[in-house]
Amino acid sequence: MVFERFRRKKEDKTEYKFTDSLENELLFNNATECLQKEKSDEAIELFEKILETEPDNIHALNGKGSGLMQLDCLSEAEEVFNQSLSVKDNEMAYLNKAIIFGNTGNYEKTIEYCDKIMEMFPNLKDVVQGIRNTFIENMNKNDDTGIDGYDNGAQKLINKADALKDENRIWDAWEAYEQAIKADASCENKIISRI
């Protein structure tokens, strides 16, 4: 489950507020604590109290969605994250939606969302790449073909090449892409578009 918040930036002591009032800030702190202790029902109730007065509060919406995820109410959680995204594009809602898609076996959608997050929020690249790789591994365990229907070996080489490319190891990536094409020629067009 991904739900974090930072009360203070240690280097400059900047305080972050997640709500418009002191009362709601206290509710938010209590709700977050409940989430961390996996008291999901209680957390959701507290986030809903905040949303009564601040219906567009993306932090409360994302918190409520995280609570619903803890309760394994994934379709309801997705609706709440969609509501959060309708207010403002934010990494927390996108990231949680990617996790929901992965947990429901929609790995292609998970990869799509992870790629979108890395593009929109480059500061999260390392975290998102790890999540992306985890779901690719899960997908490959459950299937003899990779995400795009290629041979599993070719898909692993494509994933390796993508990671090398992200590390700016272009020639190593190129070699891995070539090996993937040798393993499954049907992936050539996909690889050419990546190169």
C-alpha positions as CSV (number, residue, x, y, z in Angstrom):
1,M,0.0,0.0,0.0
2,V,1.3,3.4,-0.9
3,F,0.3,6.2,1.4
4,E,2.9,8.5,2.8
5,R,3.0,12.1,4.0
6,F,5.7,14.2,5.4
7,R,5.0,16.6,8.2
8,R,8.3,18.5,8.1
9,K,11.1,18.9,5.7
10,K,14.0,18.6,8.1
11,E,16.4,20.8,6.2
12,D,14.2,23.9,6.2
13,K,11.5,23.1,8.8
14,T,8.7,23.9,6.3
15,E,5.4,22.6,7.6
16,Y,3.0,21.0,5.2
17,K,-0.7,21.4,5.7
18,F,-3.1,18.8,4.2
19,T,-6.3,20.6,5.0
20,D,-7.8,24.1,5.3
21,S,-8.5,24.1,9.1
22,L,-6.9,23.0,12.3
23,E,-9.8,20.7,13.1
24,N,-9.5,18.9,9.8
25,E,-5.7,18.8,10.2
26,L,-6.2,16.9,13.5
27,L,-8.7,14.6,11.8
28,F,-6.2,14.0,9.0
29,N,-3.4,13.2,11.5
30,N,-5.7,10.7,13.3
31,A,-6.9,9.2,10.0
32,T,-3.3,8.7,8.8
33,E,-2.4,7.1,12.1
34,C,-5.4,4.7,11.7
35,L,-4.2,3.8,8.2
36,Q,-0.8,3.0,9.5
37,K,-2.3,0.7,12.2
38,E,-4.6,-0.8,9.5
39,K,-7.7,0.5,11.3
40,S,-9.2,1.0,7.8
41,D,-12.9,1.6,8.7
42,E,-12.0,4.2,11.3
43,A,-9.6,5.9,8.9
44,I,-12.2,6.1,6.2
45,E,-14.7,7.6,8.5
46,L,-12.2,10.3,9.5
47,F,-11.3,11.1,5.9
48,E,-15.0,11.3,5.1
49,K,-15.5,13.9,7.8
50,I,-12.8,16.0,6.2
51,L,-14.4,15.6,2.8
52,E,-17.7,16.9,4.1
53,T,-16.1,20.4,4.4
54,E,-13.4,20.0,1.8
55,P,-14.8,17.7,-0.9
56,D,-11.8,18.5,-3.3
57,N,-9.1,17.7,-0.8
58,I,-6.9,15.2,-2.7
59,H,-5.0,14.2,0.4
60,A,-8.2,13.1,2.1
61,L,-9.5,11.4,-1.1
62,N,-6.2,9.5,-1.5
63,G,-6.3,8.5,2.2
64,K,-9.9,7.3,1.8
65,G,-8.9,5.3,-1.3
66,S,-5.9,3.8,0.6
67,G,-8.3,2.7,3.4
68,L,-10.6,1.1,0.8
69,M,-7.5,-0.7,-0.7
70,Q,-6.7,-2.1,2.8
71,L,-10.2,-3.5,3.0
72,D,-9.7,-5.0,-0.5
73,C,-12.6,-2.8,-1.9
74,L,-10.6,-2.2,-5.0
75,S,-13.3,-0.9,-7.4
76,E,-14.5,1.6,-4.7
77,A,-10.9,2.7,-4.1
78,E,-10.4,3.2,-7.9
79,E,-13.5,5.4,-8.0
80,V,-12.1,7.5,-5.1
81,F,-8.7,7.8,-6.9
82,N,-10.5,8.8,-10.1
83,Q,-12.2,11.5,-8.1
84,S,-8.9,12.7,-6.7
85,L,-7.5,12.9,-10.3
86,S,-10.5,14.9,-11.4
87,V,-9.4,17.5,-8.9
88,K,-5.7,17.5,-9.8
89,D,-3.2,15.1,-11.4
90,N,-1.3,13.7,-8.5
91,E,1.2,10.9,-8.1
92,M,-0.5,9.2,-5.2
93,A,-3.7,8.6,-7.0
94,Y,-1.9,7.4,-10.2
95,L,0.4,5.1,-8.2
96,N,-2.4,3.5,-6.2
97,K,-4.4,3.0,-9.4
98,A,-1.3,1.2,-10.9
99,I,-1.2,-1.1,-7.8
100,I,-5.0,-1.8,-8.1
101,F,-4.6,-2.8,-11.7
102,G,-1.7,-5.0,-10.8
103,N,-3.5,-6.6,-8.0
104,T,-6.5,-7.4,-10.2
105,G,-4.2,-9.0,-12.9
106,N,-4.4,-6.1,-15.4
107,Y,-0.7,-5.9,-15.8
108,E,-0.7,-4.0,-19.1
109,K,-2.7,-1.2,-17.4
110,T,-0.3,-1.3,-14.5
111,I,2.7,-0.9,-16.8
112,E,0.9,1.9,-18.7
113,Y,0.3,3.8,-15.5
114,C,3.8,3.2,-14.2
115,D,5.2,4.6,-17.4
116,K,2.9,7.6,-17.2
117,I,3.9,8.3,-13.5
118,M,7.6,8.2,-14.4
119,E,7.0,10.6,-17.2
120,M,4.9,13.0,-15.2
121,F,6.7,12.7,-11.9
122,P,10.4,11.9,-12.7
123,N,11.3,12.2,-9.0
124,L,9.4,9.0,-8.4
125,K,11.2,7.0,-11.1
126,D,13.1,4.7,-8.8
127,V,10.1,3.8,-6.7
128,V,7.8,3.3,-9.7
129,Q,10.4,1.3,-11.6
130,G,10.6,-1.1,-8.7
131,I,6.8,-1.4,-8.6
132,R,6.7,-1.9,-12.3
133,N,9.3,-4.6,-12.2
134,T,7.5,-6.4,-9.4
135,F,4.3,-6.6,-11.5
136,I,6.2,-7.7,-14.6
137,E,7.8,-10.5,-12.6
138,N,4.4,-11.6,-11.2
139,M,3.0,-11.4,-14.7
140,N,5.8,-13.5,-16.1
141,K,5.4,-16.1,-13.4
142,N,1.7,-16.5,-14.4
143,D,2.2,-16.7,-18.1
144,D,4.6,-18.2,-20.6
145,T,4.5,-15.0,-22.6
146,G,5.4,-11.4,-21.6
147,I,3.3,-8.4,-21.4
148,D,3.0,-7.9,-25.1
149,G,2.6,-11.6,-25.9
150,Y,6.2,-12.1,-26.8
151,D,8.3,-15.1,-25.7
152,N,9.0,-14.9,-22.0
153,G,12.8,-14.8,-22.7
154,A,12.4,-12.0,-25.2
155,Q,10.2,-10.1,-22.7
156,K,12.9,-10.4,-20.0
157,L,15.5,-9.1,-22.4
158,I,13.3,-6.2,-23.4
159,N,12.8,-5.4,-19.7
160,K,16.6,-5.6,-19.1
161,A,17.2,-3.3,-22.1
162,D,14.7,-0.8,-20.8
163,A,16.4,-0.7,-17.5
164,L,19.8,-0.3,-19.1
165,K,18.4,2.5,-21.3
166,D,17.1,4.2,-18.2
167,E,20.6,4.0,-16.7
168,N,22.0,5.6,-19.9
169,R,23.8,2.4,-20.8
170,I,22.7,2.8,-24.4
171,W,25.1,0.2,-26.0
172,D,24.3,-2.4,-23.5
173,A,20.6,-1.7,-24.0
174,W,21.0,-2.0,-27.7
175,E,22.6,-5.4,-27.4
176,A,19.8,-6.7,-25.1
177,Y,17.2,-5.4,-27.6
178,E,19.0,-7.3,-30.4
179,Q,19.0,-10.5,-28.3
180,A,15.3,-10.0,-27.7
181,I,14.7,-9.8,-31.4
182,K,16.7,-13.0,-31.9
183,A,14.6,-14.7,-29.2
184,D,11.3,-13.6,-30.7
185,A,11.3,-11.7,-34.1
186,S,7.7,-10.5,-33.5
187,C,8.9,-8.0,-31.0
188,E,11.1,-6.1,-33.6
189,N,8.6,-3.3,-34.4
190,K,8.0,-2.7,-30.6
191,I,11.7,-2.5,-30.0
192,I,12.3,-0.2,-33.0
193,S,9.8,2.2,-31.6
194,R,11.6,2.2,-28.2
195,I,15.0,2.8,-29.8
